[in-house]
Amino acid sequence: MTYDSLVNRGDYFSAHYLAEVLPKDLKAGLLNTWKQREDEARSRAEAEARRAAEPGGEAVAAGEGGTGPEPLPVTPRTGLRDLR
């Protein structure tokens, strides 16, 4: 199994790579994938909230007996935002 990552052993990343190449690579691939996962989870949570708000809809409270809406996925991007 392989993982995409930055490996830097005894070398350095040039300023050009960090400023120009890396951001474009991240936006084209990994960041877009994370955004899609976050958007899908958010729309599922909103749909569950609308169903619960409808007349006769089941109100499901998070944490009751292990049932409830799924929490949003923790992608590295949301994890970094939560560090603030």
N, C-alpha and C positions, 0 to 999 in steps of 0.2 A: 504494500500500500504506500502511496506517495502523497505528500501534502505540498500544496503550493505555499512557499514561504520565502522569506529573505534569509539567506545564510551569508554571514560575513565573518570569515575567519582570517584574521591577519591582513585584511585588505580594507579599503574604505569605499563608501559610495560617493560618487562625484556629486558636486552641487547640481550639475546639469541633470543627472539621473533623478535626484530627489525633487528638483523643482519642475522638471518638464516631463520626464518619461513616466515615473511612478504614478503621479496623479491621474494621467490619462489612462494608464493600464487599470488602475483601481476603478475609475468611473465606468469604463467599458465592461468590466466583468464583475468583480466581487461586490462592489457597492451597489450595483444594479440588482444583483441577486438578493442581497440583504434587503433592499428596499421592496422588492416584490414579496418576499416572505413577510415582512412587517405589514405591508398593505393588505395582503390576503388575510392575515390573522386579525387585523383591525376590522376589515369588512365582515368577517365571521362574527366577531364580538358585537358589532353594531347590529347585525341581523338577529342575533340572539336577544339583544336588548329590545329590539322592536317587537319580536315575538312575545316576550315577557310583558311588554306594555300593552299589548292588544287585549281587548275584553275577552276573558276566558283563557288568556294565555297563562302559562305556568310561570310564576315568579320564582326564579332559581337564584338563591343567594350563594355567593362564592364561599366555599369552605364548609358548607353544611353537609356532613356525611360523605365528604369526598366528591360531591357533585357540585356543579356550577360551571360558569363559563371558563373556558380555557384561558390561562394567562397568555399575554402576548409573548412571542418567542424572544428570547434574549440573544440577539445577534451581537457580535463584537461592537457594532456601532452603537446600539442602545446601551450596552454595558459601559462604553466610554462616556456616553452622555450622562449616565447615572452617577458617575464619579464626581461630577461637579458639585 
